[in-house]
Amino acid sequence: MTRATPILAVLTLALALAACKGGKPDEAQAAAKPAAPLLLAPEDLRQVGQSGLIGAPVITGAIQPARRADLRAEVAAVVLQVAKDNGERVRTGDLIIRLDPTAIRDSLTSAEEALRAAQQSFEQTERVLARQRTLNQQGMISMQGLEDAEVRRNAAQSELAAAKARLVTARQQVSRTEVRAPFDGVVSERKISVGDTVQVGRELIKVIDPASMRFEGQVSADRLSELKLGQPVSFRVNGFGDADFRGKLARIDAAANATTRQVELIAEFDDRSKAPQVSGLYAEGRVENTERKALVLAEGSIQRQGDVAYVWKLAGNQLKKVSVTLGDRDERRGEVVILSGLAQGEDVLRNPTGNLTDGAPIQRVKAGSGAASAVTAAK
C-alpha cells in the first residue's frame, strides 16, 4: 500500500502536466488568428466634398415647364368628347377635346349662302356697268347714269368682300370646336368633362412639355448683389430625397415683388434628361459662390465625444479614427464645414456605429453586399 501511493501520485501529476501542455497550442492559435474585416460597400461610404453653398443665397420655388399651354374655349358649345386625360402624351395637332359644332355649322352654311348671293350680285352689277359704259360711249345715256352703275358695282364689291370675311370667320369657328395639341407634350390638368357647357374663355385643359422643365424660384432682394447670370445652382426637389440637381442661373427679373420683396429668377437644368417630369414640385436650392468654397461633410458621418468631433476614414485596408475641426453648419442641407483633419475626395463611413475599432481591417465589396452597421466577414 505504501508503494502504490507514490505511483498514483506520479501518474496524476503526469496527466496534469500533459493536459497543460496540450492547452497551450490552442491558446496561441486563437491569439494569432486575425480579426475578421469589416465588409464595406459603396452605399456604406461617402466622400468628403467641396461646396460653395454654405451661407450662399437661398432660392425657393418650384419645378415648372418653360413650354406650357392653357387651352381655353374659343366658342360657346357643349363638350362632346375628351380624347386625352391627365398624364397622357400628345403630339402636335392631336385632337384633345371636341365641342358640339351644330349651331356653328348652321352659321357656316348661312355664310356660304350669303357669299354665293354676294358673288351673284357683284357679277350682275359688273355686267350692268359694262353695258352702261357702252351706251355712254354711244351717247345714249348720261354720265350720271354711268356713275350710278359704278356706285352699285362698288357696293356689291364691298358686300362680296364682307361675305368672304364672314365665311372665313365661320370656318374658323367650326375649326375651334376641335381643341388640338399645340406642341408635343403631356396633358397636365383636365378641367371639363363630356356634357359640360362651356363659354368663351373658359379653361379647358393644360398641356406641358416635360422636356422643358426648369427651376423657377425667388430669392431675397437683399442678396441680389451676389447673383450673376450663369452662376451654378444646386437644389433639391421634393419627392427626390437628397438627390442634388445642378443648374445655372438663366434669368433674373429686373423688379422685386412689392409685397414679399423677393426677386424671381430661373435656373436651367444642366442635364434636362435627368430633370423631374412632374411640374409644380417644391424645390429649394442655393446659388454657388466659387469664392467661398470649403470642404463639407454630412452630419451623419460625424461623431462627437464631448467637445471633440471625429470621423472614421478609410486608409488603405484599415479603418482610422480621425479628429476633425468643424466650421459653419448648413441646417437646410445637413452639412458641416470641415476646417481640418480631412482632404477632398477621402472616403469616410456614411453612418458609423459606436462599436468600431481604430485600425480595424476592412474589405470593400460590391454594392448591396456591404453593411453600414459594420458587420464582419463570415469566419
C-alpha positions as CSV (number, residue, x, y, z in Angstrom):
1,M,0.0,0.0,0.0
2,T,2.9,2.3,0.8
3,R,4.4,1.7,-2.7
4,A,1.2,2.2,-4.6
5,T,0.5,5.6,-3.2
6,P,3.7,7.3,-4.7
7,I,3.0,5.7,-8.1
8,L,-0.6,7.0,-8.2
9,A,0.6,10.5,-7.3
10,V,3.2,10.4,-10.0
11,L,0.6,9.3,-12.6
12,T,-1.8,12.1,-11.5
13,L,1.0,14.7,-11.9
14,A,1.9,13.4,-15.3
15,L,-1.6,13.6,-16.5
16,A,-2.0,17.2,-15.2
17,L,1.2,18.2,-17.0
18,A,0.1,16.6,-20.2
19,A,-3.2,18.5,-20.1
20,C,-1.4,21.8,-19.5
21,K,0.9,21.2,-22.4
22,G,-2.0,20.2,-24.7
23,G,-3.9,23.5,-23.9
24,K,-1.0,25.9,-24.8
25,P,-1.1,25.4,-28.7
26,D,-4.9,26.2,-28.8
27,E,-4.5,29.4,-26.9
28,A,-1.6,30.6,-29.0
29,Q,-3.5,29.7,-32.2
30,A,-6.5,31.7,-31.0
31,A,-4.3,34.7,-30.2
32,A,-2.6,34.6,-33.6
33,K,-5.9,34.4,-35.6
34,P,-6.5,37.8,-37.3
35,A,-9.7,39.8,-36.7
36,A,-12.4,39.4,-39.4
37,P,-12.6,42.5,-41.7
38,L,-15.5,44.9,-41.9
39,L,-17.5,44.5,-45.1
40,L,-18.0,47.9,-46.7
41,A,-20.0,48.5,-49.9
42,P,-20.3,51.8,-51.8
43,E,-23.5,52.6,-50.0
44,D,-21.7,52.4,-46.6
45,L,-19.4,55.3,-47.6
46,R,-19.4,58.9,-48.6
47,Q,-16.7,61.2,-50.0
48,V,-15.6,64.4,-48.5
49,G,-16.8,67.1,-50.9
50,Q,-16.2,70.7,-51.7
51,S,-19.0,73.2,-51.8
52,G,-19.6,76.9,-52.1
53,L,-23.1,76.7,-50.8
54,I,-22.6,77.4,-47.1
55,G,-24.0,80.8,-46.5
56,A,-25.0,81.3,-50.1
57,P,-28.3,82.9,-51.2
58,V,-31.3,80.6,-50.7
59,I,-33.7,80.1,-53.6
60,T,-37.2,78.7,-53.0
61,G,-39.7,77.9,-55.8
62,A,-41.0,75.1,-57.9
63,I,-40.2,73.0,-61.0
64,Q,-42.1,74.3,-63.9
65,P,-42.1,73.8,-67.7
66,A,-40.9,76.6,-70.0
67,R,-43.4,75.4,-72.6
68,R,-46.9,75.2,-71.3
69,A,-50.3,76.0,-72.8
70,D,-53.5,76.9,-71.1
71,L,-56.1,75.9,-73.7
72,R,-59.4,77.8,-73.4
73,A,-62.7,77.6,-75.2
74,E,-63.0,80.0,-78.2
75,V,-66.6,79.2,-78.8
76,A,-69.6,78.6,-76.6
77,A,-70.7,74.9,-77.1
78,V,-71.3,71.6,-75.3
79,V,-68.4,69.2,-74.8
80,L,-68.9,66.1,-77.0
81,Q,-65.6,64.3,-76.5
82,V,-62.5,64.4,-74.3
83,A,-59.9,62.3,-76.2
84,K,-56.9,62.8,-73.8
85,D,-56.8,62.6,-70.0
86,N,-54.3,63.7,-67.4
87,G,-50.8,62.3,-67.9
88,E,-51.4,61.2,-71.5
89,R,-48.8,62.2,-74.1
90,V,-49.9,64.1,-77.1
91,R,-48.3,65.0,-80.4
92,T,-48.6,68.4,-82.2
93,G,-52.1,68.5,-83.8
94,D,-53.6,65.6,-81.8
95,L,-57.3,66.1,-81.0
96,I,-57.8,66.6,-77.3
97,I,-61.4,68.0,-77.0
98,R,-64.3,68.1,-79.4
99,L,-67.1,70.6,-78.9
100,D,-70.6,70.4,-80.5
101,P,-70.4,72.2,-83.9
102,T,-74.1,72.0,-84.8
103,A,-75.0,75.7,-84.2
104,I,-71.7,76.9,-85.7
105,R,-72.1,74.8,-88.8
106,D,-75.5,76.4,-89.3
107,S,-73.7,79.8,-89.2
108,L,-71.2,78.4,-91.7
109,T,-74.0,77.4,-94.1
110,S,-75.6,80.8,-93.8
111,A,-72.2,82.5,-94.5
112,E,-71.7,80.3,-97.6
113,E,-75.1,81.2,-99.0
114,A,-74.5,84.9,-98.3
115,L,-71.2,84.7,-100.2
116,R,-72.9,83.0,-103.1
117,A,-75.6,85.7,-103.2
118,A,-73.0,88.5,-102.9
119,Q,-71.0,86.9,-105.7
120,Q,-74.0,86.8,-108.0
121,S,-74.9,90.4,-107.1
122,F,-71.4,91.6,-107.9
123,E,-71.3,89.8,-111.2
124,Q,-74.7,91.3,-112.2
125,T,-73.6,94.8,-111.3
126,E,-70.4,94.2,-113.3
127,R,-72.4,93.3,-116.4
128,V,-74.7,96.3,-115.9
129,L,-71.7,98.6,-115.6
130,A,-70.2,97.2,-118.8
131,R,-73.4,97.9,-120.7
132,Q,-73.7,101.4,-119.3
133,R,-70.2,102.2,-120.4
134,T,-71.0,101.0,-123.9
135,L,-74.1,103.1,-124.0
136,N,-72.3,106.1,-122.6
137,Q,-69.7,105.9,-125.4
138,Q,-72.6,105.8,-127.9
139,G,-74.1,108.9,-126.3
140,M,-77.3,107.0,-125.3
141,I,-77.1,107.6,-121.6
142,S,-75.7,110.4,-119.5
143,M,-72.6,110.4,-117.4
144,Q,-74.8,110.4,-114.3
145,G,-76.3,107.0,-115.3
146,L,-72.8,105.6,-115.7
147,E,-71.7,106.9,-112.3
148,D,-74.8,105.4,-110.7
149,A,-73.9,102.0,-112.2
150,E,-70.3,102.3,-110.9
151,V,-71.6,103.1,-107.4
152,R,-73.9,100.0,-107.4
153,R,-70.9,97.9,-108.6
154,N,-68.7,99.2,-105.8
155,A,-71.3,98.5,-103.2
156,A,-71.7,95.0,-104.5
157,Q,-68.0,94.5,-104.4
158,S,-67.8,95.7,-100.8
159,E,-70.6,93.3,-99.8
160,L,-68.7,90.4,-101.6
161,A,-65.6,91.2,-99.6
162,A,-67.6,91.3,-96.3
163,A,-69.3,88.0,-97.2
164,K,-65.9,86.3,-97.8
165,A,-64.7,87.6,-94.4
166,R,-67.8,86.3,-92.7
167,L,-67.3,82.9,-94.3
168,V,-63.6,82.8,-93.1
169,T,-64.8,83.6,-89.6
170,A,-67.5,80.9,-89.7
171,R,-64.9,78.3,-90.9
172,Q,-62.6,79.4,-88.1
173,Q,-65.4,79.0,-85.6
174,V,-66.0,75.5,-86.8
175,S,-62.3,74.6,-86.5
176,R,-62.3,75.9,-83.0
177,T,-64.7,73.3,-81.9
178,E,-61.8,70.9,-82.1
179,V,-59.1,71.7,-79.5
180,R,-55.7,70.3,-80.6
181,A,-52.3,70.0,-79.0
182,P,-50.1,73.0,-79.8
183,F,-46.9,71.0,-79.3
184,D,-45.5,67.6,-78.3
185,G,-46.2,67.2,-74.6
186,V,-48.3,65.8,-71.8
187,V,-51.8,66.7,-70.6
188,S,-51.3,68.1,-67.1
189,E,-54.7,69.3,-66.0
190,R,-58.2,68.5,-67.4
191,K,-60.9,70.8,-66.2
192,I,-64.0,69.7,-68.2
193,S,-66.0,66.5,-68.8
194,V,-68.3,65.3,-71.6
195,G,-71.6,67.1,-71.4
196,D,-70.3,70.3,-69.9
197,T,-71.4,73.6,-71.5
198,V,-68.5,75.9,-71.9
199,Q,-68.5,79.6,-72.6
200,V,-65.9,81.6,-74.5
201,G,-62.7,81.9,-72.4
202,R,-63.4,79.0,-70.0
203,E,-60.2,77.0,-69.2
204,L,-60.4,73.5,-70.7
205,I,-57.1,71.7,-70.3
206,K,-53.4,72.3,-69.9
207,V,-50.6,70.9,-71.9
208,I,-46.9,71.0,-70.8
209,D,-43.7,69.9,-72.4
210,P,-41.7,67.8,-69.8
211,A,-38.5,68.2,-71.8
212,S,-38.5,72.0,-70.9
213,M,-38.5,71.7,-67.1
214,R,-36.7,74.4,-65.2
215,F,-36.4,75.7,-61.6
216,E,-38.5,78.9,-61.1
217,G,-37.8,80.4,-57.8
218,Q,-37.5,83.6,-55.7
219,V,-34.6,85.0,-53.7
220,S,-34.5,87.8,-51.1
221,A,-33.8,91.2,-52.7
222,D,-31.0,91.9,-50.2
223,R,-28.9,89.0,-51.7
224,L,-29.4,90.3,-55.2
225,S,-25.9,91.7,-55.4
226,E,-24.4,88.2,-55.0
227,L,-26.2,86.9,-58.1
228,K,-25.0,86.8,-61.7
229,L,-26.3,85.1,-64.8
230,G,-24.5,81.8,-65.4
231,Q,-23.8,81.1,-61.8
232,P,-24.1,77.4,-60.8
233,V,-27.2,76.5,-58.7
234,S,-27.6,73.4,-56.6
235,F,-31.1,72.4,-55.5
236,R,-33.2,69.6,-54.1
237,V,-36.7,68.7,-55.3
238,N,-39.5,67.5,-53.0
239,G,-40.1,63.8,-53.7
240,F,-36.5,63.1,-54.8
241,G,-34.9,62.7,-51.3
242,D,-31.4,64.0,-51.0
243,A,-30.7,63.9,-54.7
244,D,-28.9,67.1,-55.8
245,F,-29.8,68.7,-59.1
246,R,-27.4,71.1,-60.8
247,G,-28.3,74.1,-63.0
248,K,-27.3,77.6,-64.0
249,L,-29.0,81.0,-63.5
250,A,-30.6,81.8,-66.8
251,R,-32.7,84.8,-65.9
252,I,-33.0,87.4,-63.1
253,D,-36.1,89.6,-63.0
254,A,-35.5,93.4,-63.0
255,A,-38.1,94.1,-60.4
256,A,-38.8,92.8,-56.9
257,N,-42.2,91.8,-55.7
258,A,-43.8,94.8,-54.0
259,T,-45.3,92.6,-51.2
260,T,-42.6,90.0,-50.5
261,R,-39.6,92.0,-51.6
262,Q,-38.3,88.9,-53.4
263,V,-36.8,88.7,-56.9
264,E,-37.9,86.0,-59.3
265,L,-35.3,84.0,-61.2
266,I,-35.0,81.0,-63.4
267,A,-32.3,78.3,-63.3
268,E,-32.0,75.8,-66.2
269,F,-31.0,72.2,-65.6
270,D,-27.5,71.2,-66.6
271,D,-29.0,67.9,-67.8
272,R,-32.6,68.2,-68.7
273,S,-32.9,64.4,-69.3
274,K,-32.5,64.0,-65.5
275,A,-35.0,66.7,-64.6
276,P,-38.2,65.7,-62.8
277,Q,-41.1,65.1,-65.3
278,V,-43.8,66.5,-62.9
279,S,-44.4,70.2,-62.8
280,G,-45.2,72.1,-59.6
281,L,-42.8,70.2,-57.3
282,Y,-41.4,72.3,-54.5
283,A,-37.7,72.9,-54.8
284,E,-35.1,74.7,-52.7
285,G,-31.5,75.4,-53.5
286,R,-28.6,77.8,-53.3
287,V,-26.5,79.8,-55.7
288,E,-23.0,78.6,-55.5
289,N,-20.3,81.1,-54.7
290,T,-16.9,80.0,-56.0
291,E,-15.1,82.5,-53.7
292,R,-16.3,80.8,-50.5
293,K,-15.7,77.1,-51.4
294,A,-14.9,74.8,-48.4
295,L,-14.7,71.1,-47.6
296,V,-18.1,69.8,-46.3
297,L,-19.4,66.6,-44.9
298,A,-22.9,65.4,-44.0
299,E,-23.6,65.4,-40.3
300,G,-24.4,61.7,-40.3
301,S,-20.7,60.8,-40.8
302,I,-19.5,62.9,-37.8
303,Q,-19.4,61.5,-34.2
304,R,-18.9,63.6,-31.1
305,Q,-17.3,62.8,-27.8
306,G,-17.5,65.8,-25.5
307,D,-16.0,68.8,-27.4
308,V,-14.1,66.5,-29.8
309,A,-15.5,65.6,-33.2
310,Y,-14.2,62.7,-35.3
311,V,-14.9,60.6,-38.3
312,W,-14.0,57.1,-39.4
313,K,-11.8,57.4,-42.5
314,L,-10.6,54.6,-44.8
315,A,-6.9,54.4,-45.0
316,G,-5.8,51.7,-47.3
317,N,-7.2,48.4,-45.9
318,Q,-7.7,49.9,-42.4
319,L,-10.3,52.0,-40.6
320,K,-8.9,55.1,-39.0
321,K,-10.4,57.3,-36.3
322,V,-9.6,60.9,-37.3
323,S,-10.3,64.1,-35.3
324,V,-11.7,67.0,-37.3
325,T,-12.2,70.7,-36.7
326,L,-15.7,71.8,-37.6
327,G,-16.9,75.1,-39.1
328,D,-20.2,76.5,-40.1
329,R,-23.3,74.3,-40.3
330,D,-25.9,74.3,-43.1
331,E,-29.1,73.4,-41.4
332,R,-31.0,73.1,-44.7
333,R,-28.7,70.6,-46.3
334,G,-27.4,68.9,-43.1
335,E,-23.8,69.6,-43.9
336,V,-20.9,70.9,-41.9
337,V,-17.7,72.7,-43.0
338,I,-14.5,70.7,-42.3
339,L,-11.7,73.1,-41.4
340,S,-9.0,70.4,-40.8
341,G,-8.5,66.7,-40.5
342,L,-9.7,65.6,-43.9
343,A,-9.0,66.1,-47.6
344,Q,-11.3,66.4,-50.5
345,G,-12.3,63.0,-52.0
346,E,-11.4,60.9,-49.0
347,D,-13.8,58.1,-48.1
348,V,-15.5,58.0,-44.7
349,L,-18.2,55.9,-43.2
350,R,-21.6,57.1,-44.0
351,N,-23.3,56.2,-40.7
352,P,-20.7,54.9,-38.2
353,T,-21.8,52.9,-35.2
354,G,-20.3,53.1,-31.7
355,N,-18.5,49.7,-31.7
356,L,-15.8,50.4,-34.2
357,T,-12.1,50.0,-33.5
358,D,-9.3,52.2,-34.7
359,G,-7.1,50.3,-37.1
360,A,-9.6,47.6,-37.8
361,P,-9.2,45.8,-41.1
362,I,-11.7,46.5,-43.9
363,Q,-12.8,44.8,-47.1
364,R,-14.5,46.5,-49.9
365,V,-17.4,44.6,-51.5
366,K,-19.9,45.1,-54.3
367,A,-22.9,47.4,-53.9
368,G,-25.7,45.7,-51.9
369,S,-23.4,43.3,-50.1
370,G,-21.9,45.6,-47.5
371,A,-23.1,46.5,-44.0
372,A,-23.5,50.1,-42.9
373,S,-23.6,48.7,-39.3
374,A,-20.1,47.3,-39.6
375,V,-21.0,43.6,-40.0
376,T,-17.8,41.4,-40.1
377,A,-17.0,38.9,-42.7
378,A,-18.1,35.3,-42.2
379,K,-15.4,33.2,-40.5
